Amino acid sequence: MKHLISLSLTCVMLLAHASAHASDMTERIKPCEACHGDQGRAGPDGYYPRLAGKPAGYLFNQMQNFSQGRRHYTMMRRMMDPLSAEYQRDMAHYFASLQVPYLPPSTRGVSLNSTQMARGKQLALQGDAALQIPACNSCHGENLMGNTAHVPSLLGLPSAYLGAQLSAWSLGERSTVAPDCMGEIAKRLTASDAAAVTGWLAAQHVPTQKNSLQATRLAPKTRCGSAPELQGAPQ
């Protein structure tokens, strides 16, 4: 805990210094790299996610969510507090422009049998109509590599991170502008289903295709305030 507090204070001071003195974006993002890895490739511990190549709108929304208390993580809140929305948007666009190689898929800490992996694949690609759980690829792109300017990739992320985010949504510790589609979906997932789908996603290789800039299809009755353009997506 003391280490995290010390790291948080150091990053805040570095960001404040960068904000005051640096116009070069590579200097501005150095505090982010302390946790999120070189060029935002992802942290080594499986908890801090990749930032590179994610949609700029999504990254900006998350910075705003931290700033405005919809996401609860003290370190990120402290880092975002001194930054203007314009500064956050510039950072988001910079990270979105970085096309750096993904780390290989990791199944560290994942122990799923073939039945659980099959269930995870079903949830990711087909969903579960009986439980009102849409397929992940209905919003996150056919190849799960992101969809439109506001929806991120689900591949290339460790299961520990994915599971932590589903848990945070389910418990109300993470939210976004209403209607919060992921908050609603996370609450419908059982613990076993959450483990299955995050384990399956983490085990997948990242495809060579880039994320889609066009909406593909949206599950019926799903409304996402953070990605309003999905409402016009064809079924």
C-alpha positions in Angstrom: 0.0 0.0 0.0 2.8 2.4 0.9 4.4 1.6 -2.5 1.2 2.5 -4.3 0.8 5.7 -2.4 4.4 6.7 -3.2 4.0 5.8 -6.8 0.8 7.7 -7.1 2.3 10.9 -5.6 5.3 10.6 -7.9 3.2 10.2 -11.0 1.0 13.1 -10.0 4.0 15.4 -9.6 5.4 14.2 -12.9 2.2 14.8 -14.7 1.9 18.3 -13.2 5.5 19.0 -14.3 4.8 17.7 -17.8 1.6 19.7 -18.0 3.4 22.9 -17.1 6.6 22.4 -19.2 6.3 19.8 -21.9 4.7 20.2 -25.3 6.1 16.9 -26.6 3.5 14.2 -25.9 6.1 11.5 -25.5 7.2 13.4 -22.3 3.7 14.0 -21.2 2.8 10.3 -21.1 6.0 9.1 -19.2 4.0 9.0 -15.9 1.4 6.7 -17.5 4.2 4.3 -18.6 5.2 3.7 -15.0 2.1 1.5 -14.7 0.8 0.9 -18.3 4.2 0.0 -19.8 6.4 1.4 -22.5 4.1 3.3 -25.0 1.1 2.0 -23.1 1.7 -1.6 -24.2 0.4 -2.9 -20.8 1.8 -3.4 -17.4 3.8 -6.5 -16.5 1.6 -7.6 -13.6 -1.6 -8.2 -15.6 -3.6 -5.5 -13.8 -2.7 -2.3 -15.7 -4.2 -2.6 -19.2 -2.9 -1.7 -22.6 -3.7 1.9 -23.7 -1.9 1.9 -27.1 -4.3 1.7 -30.1 -7.5 1.9 -28.0 -10.1 4.3 -29.5 -9.5 7.9 -28.5 -13.1 8.4 -27.5 -13.0 5.4 -25.1 -9.8 6.6 -23.5 -11.1 10.1 -23.1 -14.3 8.8 -21.6 -12.3 6.8 -19.0 -10.2 9.7 -18.0 -13.4 11.7 -17.5 -14.9 8.9 -15.5 -12.0 8.9 -13.2 -12.0 12.7 -12.9 -15.8 12.8 -12.2 -15.9 9.8 -9.8 -17.6 7.2 -11.9 -14.6 5.0 -11.7 -13.0 4.5 -8.3 -9.3 4.1 -8.2 -7.4 6.7 -6.1 -4.2 6.7 -8.1 -6.0 7.4 -11.4 -8.2 10.0 -9.8 -5.2 11.9 -8.4 -3.5 11.8 -11.7 -6.5 13.1 -13.7 -7.5 15.8 -11.3 -4.9 18.4 -12.4 -5.6 17.8 -16.1 -8.0 19.8 -18.2 -10.4 18.0 -20.5 -8.5 19.3 -23.4 -5.2 17.9 -22.1 -6.9 14.5 -21.4 -8.3 14.5 -25.0 -4.8 15.2 -26.4 -3.4 12.2 -24.4 -6.2 10.0 -25.5 -5.6 10.8 -29.2 -1.9 10.2 -28.8 -2.3 6.8 -27.2 -4.9 5.9 -29.8 -2.4 6.6 -32.6 0.2 4.2 -31.2 0.2 0.9 -33.2 2.7 -1.2 -31.2 2.9 -5.0 -31.0 0.6 -6.8 -28.5 2.0 -9.0 -25.8 1.3 -12.8 -26.4 -2.0 -14.1 -24.9 -1.6 -15.0 -21.2 -3.5 -17.7 -19.3 -1.5 -17.1 -16.1 -3.9 -17.7 -13.2 -6.6 -19.1 -15.4 -7.6 -22.7 -14.8 -10.6 -23.5 -17.0 -11.7 -26.9 -18.3 -13.0 -27.5 -21.8 -16.6 -27.0 -20.7 -15.9 -23.7 -19.1 -13.9 -22.5 -22.2 -16.8 -23.5 -24.4 -19.1 -21.5 -22.2 -16.8 -18.5 -22.4 -16.7 -18.8 -26.2 -20.5 -18.9 -26.3 -20.9 -15.8 -24.2 -18.3 -13.9 -26.2 -19.6 -14.8 -29.7 -23.3 -15.7 -29.1 -24.3 -14.4 -25.7 -27.1 -16.0 -23.7 -30.6 -14.8 -24.7 -32.3 -16.5 -21.7 -30.1 -14.5 -19.3 -30.4 -11.3 -21.5 -26.6 -11.3 -22.0 -25.6 -10.0 -25.4 -22.6 -11.4 -27.2 -19.4 -9.5 -26.6 -18.8 -9.1 -30.3 -22.2 -7.4 -30.8 -20.7 -4.2 -29.5 -16.9 -4.9 -29.4 -16.6 -5.7 -33.0 -16.8 -9.0 -35.0 -13.2 -9.8 -34.2 -13.5 -8.4 -30.6 -10.9 -5.7 -31.5 -13.0 -2.7 -30.9 -15.8 -1.1 -32.7 -16.4 2.6 -33.5 -14.7 5.5 -31.7 -15.8 4.6 -28.2 -15.7 0.8 -27.8 -12.4 -0.9 -26.9 -10.8 -4.2 -27.8 -11.3 -7.1 -25.5 -8.4 -9.1 -26.8 -4.8 -8.7 -25.6 -6.0 -8.2 -22.0 -5.3 -10.5 -19.1 -8.2 -12.3 -17.5 -7.3 -10.7 -14.1 -7.9 -7.3 -15.5 -11.1 -8.3 -17.4 -12.4 -10.0 -14.3 -11.7 -7.1 -12.1 -13.6 -4.7 -14.4 -16.6 -7.0 -14.6 -16.6 -7.2 -10.8 -16.3 -3.4 -10.4 -19.3 -2.9 -12.7 -21.3 -5.5 -10.9 -20.5 -3.9 -7.5 -21.1 -0.3 -8.7 -17.4 0.6 -8.3 -17.1 1.4 -12.0 -19.7 3.2 -14.1 -20.1 5.5 -17.0 -22.7 8.0 -18.3 -26.2 6.5 -18.3 -27.5 4.3 -19.6 -24.6 2.1 -18.4 -24.9 -1.0 -20.6 -21.9 -2.8 -19.2 -23.1 -2.2 -15.6 -26.4 -3.9 -16.5 -24.7 -6.8 -18.3 -22.1 -7.4 -15.6 -24.9 -7.8 -13.0 -26.5 -10.5 -15.0 -23.3 -12.6 -15.2 -22.7 -15.3 -12.6 -19.3 -15.6 -11.1 -18.7 -18.7 -13.1 -19.8 -17.1 -16.4 -17.6 -14.1 -15.7 -14.6 -16.4 -15.1 -15.4 -18.4 -18.3 -15.7 -15.4 -20.6 -12.7 -13.5 -19.3 -10.6 -16.7 -19.4 -11.6 -17.4 -23.0 -10.9 -13.8 -24.1 -7.5 -13.8 -22.4 -6.5 -17.0 -24.2 -7.2 -15.6 -27.7 -4.5 -14.4 -30.1 -4.9 -10.9 -31.3 -5.8 -10.8 -35.0 -3.9 -8.8 -37.5 -6.9 -6.8 -38.5 -7.3 -3.4 -36.9 -10.4 -2.4 -35.0 -13.5 -1.4 -37.0 -14.4 2.2 -37.4 -18.0 1.3 -38.2 -20.7 0.0 -35.9 -21.7 -3.6 -36.8 -24.7 -4.7 -34.8 -26.1 -4.0 -31.3 -28.0 -6.4 -29.2 -31.7 -5.6 -29.0 -32.7 -3.4 -26.0 -29.0 -2.6 -25.2 -28.4 1.1 -24.7 -24.9 2.5 -24.1 -24.6 6.1 -23.0 -20.8 6.0 -23.6 -21.2 4.9 -27.2 -24.5 6.5 -28.5 -23.5 5.9 -32.1 -24.2 2.2 -31.6 -27.9 2.9 -31.4 -27.9 3.3 -35.2 -26.0 0.1 -35.8 -27.7 -2.4 -38.1 -28.8 -5.7 -36.6 
